[in-house]
Amino acid sequence: MKFVDPKNDLAFKKIFGNENKKEILISFLNSVLDFKDEKTIVEVTLDNPYQLPDIKELKETILDIKARNKNGDKFIVEMQKKDLSDFDKRSLYYTSKAYVSQIQKGEELKNLKKVYYIAILNFNMFDNKNYISRHLIINQETTTQDLKDFEFTFIELKKFNTKLEDLNSTIDKWIYFINNASKFDLIPKEYEDIKEFQEAFEIANKFSWNQKELDYYDSMDLRQADDKNALDTAEQKGVKKGIKKGIKKGIEQGIEQGIEQGIEQRNLEIAKNLLDILDNETIAIKTGLLIQQIKDLRKC
């Protein structure tokens, strides 16, 4: 067997946005958010499930999910491979958009449900050491969460270093799967007895994909590689341009400074020859030197 990379936009949505295998997404959400007992998600409705013809122009992978538990909350799951400098604003935008879109004009605000935003990032975003971080709206004085309708969870894949044999929790197994599934030829024994992981690996098995899906999967990888190469090239050109500009500016500054020093040295020599003839004020006017400089010359 050969498995696809779950970080690929198409693969991620095929695995976690599968209408026929919702238990995969339910397991992932419950483990990421640590939902237990009455908070446990038991059913999800996908606003934009996986369907190849509908995502020909896919630019990012975003799953809008309505989940059924006691509270009936809404969830957004996003896989992002590229480091976007405005990703913090992006997460706020999608969350607030999902929040206000729940009701129509004239409907009561009390019907608004909490929105959970989950971002899986293939780059580092925060200074924290843990690979998973939760962000809430907290009262600065009391440290209580008085405004509860927004909650953000960020998973930074590059900070996840747990080895296969050390996987203990379900969330660790999901993150390891996302990071490493494409490296395996067989399903690891650590995943063999868990139905949701078995199904995830089955969907990720390249031999279960049709040619159209495989072609699109490869095109997504190529496009992402091209984007990275374009960014690297732009950065290299920027560095070279900056060095050239810096050298040029340095030369210009050096010439200018040298000219200024030469003029000042010439004026000092002139002032020395005038010490026995003129007073300090007159010499300063003639040479442009400071009075103190003239006084210092007389002491030499």
Secondary structure per residue as TSV (DSSP state, phi and psi in degrees):
chain	resnum	aa	ss	phi	psi
A	1	M	-	360.0	153.4
A	2	K	-	-137.3	128.3
A	3	F	B	-104.7	149.2
A	4	V	-	-77.4	167.8
A	5	D	-	-87.6	114.8
A	6	P	T	-61.6	-16.3
A	7	K	T	-76.3	-17.6
A	8	N	S	-64.2	135.3
A	9	D	H	-53.2	-46.3
A	10	L	H	-67.3	-44.1
A	11	A	H	-63.2	-42.7
A	12	F	H	-60.1	-45.5
A	13	K	H	-71.6	-33.6
A	14	K	H	-67.1	-35.1
A	15	I	H	-79.5	-51.3
A	16	F	H	-95.5	-10.9
A	17	G	T	-111.3	28.5
A	18	N	-	-86.4	116.6
A	19	E	G	-60.2	-31.2
A	20	N	G	-89.6	-5.7
A	21	K	G	-133.7	51.5
A	22	K	H	-64.8	-22.0
A	23	E	H	-62.6	-24.3
A	24	I	H	-64.1	-51.6
A	25	L	H	-65.3	-40.3
A	26	I	H	-61.2	-44.2
A	27	S	H	-61.7	-43.6
A	28	F	H	-62.5	-48.6
A	29	L	H	-62.3	-47.3
A	30	N	H	-61.7	-35.7
A	31	S	H	-76.2	-40.9
A	32	V	H	-64.8	-43.5
A	33	L	H	-91.4	-2.4
A	34	D	T	57.6	44.7
A	35	F	-	-83.1	128.6
A	36	K	-	-138.6	165.5
A	37	D	G	54.3	-125.3
A	38	E	G	-71.4	-17.1
A	39	K	G	-84.2	-11.2
A	40	T	-	-57.8	130.7
A	41	I	-	-76.0	129.3
A	42	V	-	-114.2	-15.6
A	43	E	E	-154.8	144.6
A	44	V	E	-130.9	148.2
A	45	T	E	-119.7	121.9
A	46	L	E	-89.8	119.5
A	47	D	S	-69.9	-32.8
A	48	N	S	-136.3	72.9
A	49	P	-	-67.5	166.9
A	50	Y	-	-62.9	127.6
A	51	Q	-	-161.8	104.9
A	52	L	G	-50.3	-48.5
A	53	P	G	-60.5	-21.0
A	54	D	G	-89.5	-5.6
A	55	I	G	-126.5	36.0
A	56	K	T	-62.5	-31.4
A	57	E	T	-104.1	28.3
A	58	L	-	-58.3	123.7
A	59	K	-	-112.4	-24.6
A	60	E	S	-150.8	161.9
A	61	T	E	-105.4	109.9
A	62	I	E	-130.2	125.0
A	63	L	E	-107.2	118.1
A	64	D	E	-95.0	121.7
A	65	I	E	-128.2	133.5
A	66	K	E	-105.3	120.7
A	67	A	E	-112.2	146.0
A	68	R	E	-105.3	113.9
A	69	N	S	-140.3	-160.2
A	70	K	S	-61.5	-33.7
A	71	N	S	-94.8	-18.1
A	72	G	-	64.5	41.6
A	73	D	-	-77.5	172.2
A	74	K	E	-114.9	147.8
A	75	F	E	-133.1	144.1
A	76	I	E	-124.6	127.8
A	77	V	E	-120.6	127.3
A	78	E	E	-130.6	134.3
A	79	M	E	-105.0	123.1
A	80	Q	E	-131.4	119.2
A	81	K	-	-91.7	-29.9
A	82	K	S	-93.7	143.0
A	83	D	-	-80.8	105.5
A	84	L	-	-98.7	126.7
A	85	S	T	-63.0	-22.4
A	86	D	T	-107.9	28.5
A	87	F	H	-65.2	-30.0
A	88	D	H	-62.8	-43.0
A	89	K	H	-69.5	-34.9
A	90	R	H	-61.2	-45.0
A	91	S	H	-65.0	-38.5
A	92	L	H	-66.7	-38.1
A	93	Y	H	-63.7	-50.8
A	94	Y	H	-65.2	-36.8
A	95	T	H	-68.3	-47.2
A	96	S	H	-66.1	-35.7
A	97	K	H	-64.3	-43.3
A	98	A	H	-65.5	-32.7
A	99	Y	H	-68.5	-52.2
A	100	V	H	-73.8	-22.3
A	101	S	T	-77.8	-3.0
A	102	Q	T	-71.7	-27.3
A	103	I	S	-127.6	155.1
A	104	Q	-	-95.1	165.9
A	105	K	T	-57.3	131.5
A	106	G	T	97.7	-18.3
A	107	E	S	-77.3	159.2
A	108	E	-	-77.5	136.7
A	109	L	G	-65.1	-23.3
A	110	K	G	-64.9	-14.2
A	111	N	G	-82.1	-7.7
A	112	L	-	-67.2	132.0
A	113	K	-	-103.1	157.3
A	114	K	-	-62.7	144.2
A	115	V	E	-115.7	126.2
A	116	Y	E	-104.2	126.0
A	117	Y	E	-109.8	125.0
A	118	I	E	-121.7	118.2
A	119	A	E	-114.1	127.6
A	120	I	E	-106.0	113.4
A	121	L	E	-113.8	132.8
A	122	N	S	-93.6	34.4
A	123	F	S	-156.7	165.0
A	124	N	-	-89.5	134.9
A	125	M	-	-118.3	-32.8
A	126	F	S	-119.9	169.3
A	127	D	S	-84.8	-10.9
A	128	N	-	-65.0	152.7
A	129	K	S	-83.1	-30.7
A	130	N	S	-70.6	148.3
A	131	Y	S	-77.3	-16.0
A	132	I	E	-124.2	134.7
A	133	S	E	-139.3	144.1
A	134	R	E	-113.7	139.5
A	135	H	E	-127.2	122.9
A	136	L	E	-123.5	165.9
A	137	I	E	-91.5	110.5
A	138	I	-	-113.7	140.0
A	139	N	-	-69.1	118.6
A	140	Q	T	-62.0	-34.8
A	141	E	T	-79.0	-44.4
A	142	T	T	-100.3	-10.9
A	143	T	-	58.1	25.6
A	144	T	-	-99.0	153.2
A	145	Q	-	-93.3	84.1
A	146	D	-	-79.6	-32.0
A	147	L	E	-102.1	104.6
A	148	K	E	-105.6	0.1
A	149	D	E	-84.5	-6.7
A	150	F	E	-121.3	131.9
A	151	E	E	-144.2	131.3
A	152	F	E	-117.7	134.3
A	153	T	E	-126.5	126.1
A	154	F	E	-117.0	129.7
A	155	I	E	-113.8	113.7
A	156	E	E	-100.0	102.7
A	157	L	G	-60.9	-34.2
A	158	K	G	-70.8	-13.6
A	159	K	G	-91.9	-3.6
A	160	F	-	-88.6	114.0
A	161	N	-	-121.6	8.2
A	162	T	-	-66.8	134.6
A	163	K	-	-80.1	159.4
A	164	L	G	-55.4	-45.7
A	165	E	G	-71.8	-11.6
A	166	D	G	-103.2	6.8
A	167	L	-	-70.8	124.3
A	168	N	-	-116.6	-45.1
A	169	S	S	-94.0	162.4
A	170	T	H	-65.7	-39.5
A	171	I	H	-64.6	-40.2
A	172	D	H	-60.9	-39.5
A	173	K	H	-67.4	-37.3
A	174	W	H	-66.3	-42.8
A	175	I	H	-68.6	-38.1
A	176	Y	H	-63.6	-40.1
A	177	F	H	-60.0	-48.0
A	178	I	H	-62.1	-38.9
A	179	N	H	-76.7	-31.8
A	180	N	H	-128.9	-1.0
A	181	A	G	-54.4	-38.6
A	182	S	G	-68.4	-10.5
A	183	K	G	-88.3	-10.8
A	184	F	-	-96.8	150.9
A	185	D	S	-105.7	-17.3
A	186	L	S	-137.2	159.0
A	187	I	-	-71.7	123.5
A	188	P	-	-60.9	148.7
A	189	K	G	-61.4	-25.6
A	190	E	G	-65.4	-15.2
A	191	Y	G	-111.5	-2.4
A	192	E	T	-65.8	-31.7
A	193	D	T	-99.0	10.1
A	194	I	-	-115.6	117.2
A	195	K	H	-56.6	-46.8
A	196	E	H	-62.0	-37.6
A	197	F	H	-73.8	-37.0
A	198	Q	H	-58.2	-44.7
A	199	E	H	-68.6	-36.1
A	200	A	H	-63.8	-43.3
A	201	F	H	-66.6	-36.2
A	202	E	H	-63.2	-42.0
A	203	I	H	-67.6	-35.6
A	204	A	H	-76.4	-10.3
A	205	N	B	-67.2	117.3
A	206	K	G	-57.9	-30.6
A	207	F	G	-70.5	-12.0
A	208	S	G	-93.4	-2.3
A	209	W	S	-92.0	145.3
A	210	N	-	-82.5	169.2
A	211	Q	H	-63.3	-36.4
A	212	K	H	-62.9	-41.8
A	213	E	H	-66.4	-42.9
A	214	L	H	-63.7	-40.4
A	215	D	H	-62.7	-42.5
A	216	Y	H	-69.7	-37.7
A	217	Y	H	-58.3	-47.9
A	218	D	H	-63.9	-38.5
A	219	S	H	-66.7	-34.3
A	220	M	H	-65.7	-42.6
A	221	D	H	-62.9	-42.3
A	222	L	H	-64.6	-41.3
A	223	R	H	-65.8	-40.6
A	224	Q	H	-66.6	-37.0
A	225	A	H	-66.4	-40.7
A	226	D	H	-63.3	-40.8
A	227	D	H	-61.6	-42.9
A	228	K	H	-65.7	-44.2
A	229	N	H	-62.7	-39.2
A	230	A	H	-63.9	-41.0
A	231	L	H	-65.9	-44.2
A	232	D	H	-61.3	-43.2
A	233	T	H	-62.7	-43.0
A	234	A	H	-63.0	-40.1
A	235	E	H	-65.7	-42.0
A	236	Q	H	-63.4	-43.5
A	237	K	H	-63.1	-38.6
A	238	G	H	-64.1	-41.1
A	239	V	H	-64.2	-46.8
A	240	K	H	-61.2	-43.4
A	241	K	H	-62.9	-39.8
A	242	G	H	-65.3	-39.3
A	243	I	H	-64.4	-47.2
A	244	K	H	-59.9	-44.1
A	245	K	H	-64.1	-39.4
A	246	G	H	-66.0	-41.5
A	247	I	H	-63.0	-46.5
A	248	K	H	-59.9	-44.7
A	249	K	H	-64.9	-38.5
A	250	G	H	-63.8	-42.3
A	251	I	H	-62.6	-45.3
A	252	E	H	-62.0	-42.3
A	253	Q	H	-66.0	-38.3
A	254	G	H	-64.4	-44.2
A	255	I	H	-61.5	-46.3
A	256	E	H	-61.3	-42.9
A	257	Q	H	-66.5	-38.7
A	258	G	H	-64.4	-41.3
A	259	I	H	-62.7	-43.9
A	260	E	H	-62.6	-42.1
A	261	Q	H	-66.2	-38.1
A	262	G	H	-64.4	-41.6
A	263	I	H	-64.7	-42.6
A	264	E	H	-64.6	-39.9
A	265	Q	H	-64.3	-40.3
A	266	R	H	-61.9	-42.2
A	267	N	H	-67.3	-33.2
A	268	L	H	-65.2	-40.8
A	269	E	H	-64.7	-40.7
A	270	I	H	-63.1	-43.6
A	271	A	H	-61.7	-39.3
A	272	K	H	-58.0	-39.9
A	273	N	H	-73.8	-14.8
A	274	L	H	-102.0	-1.8
A	275	L	T	-60.0	-36.4
A	276	D	T	-86.5	-3.4
A	277	I	T	-112.5	-42.8
A	278	L	S	-119.3	163.2
A	279	D	-	-81.8	169.5
A	280	N	H	-59.4	-44.8
A	281	E	H	-61.6	-43.5
A	282	T	H	-66.6	-40.8
A	283	I	H	-62.9	-40.5
A	284	A	H	-61.6	-41.0
A	285	I	H	-65.5	-42.1
A	286	K	H	-69.0	-34.9
A	287	T	H	-105.5	-17.1
A	288	G	-	82.8	6.1
A	289	L	-	-81.7	163.7
A	290	L	-	-80.2	153.2
A	291	I	H	-57.0	-40.5
A	292	Q	H	-62.7	-37.1
A	293	Q	H	-63.5	-38.3
A	294	I	H	-65.7	-41.6
A	295	K	H	-63.5	-39.9
A	296	D	H	-63.8	-36.9
A	297	L	H	-64.5	-35.3
A	298	R	H	-70.5	-23.1
A	299	K	H	-80.5	-19.7
A	300	C	-	-72.1	360.0
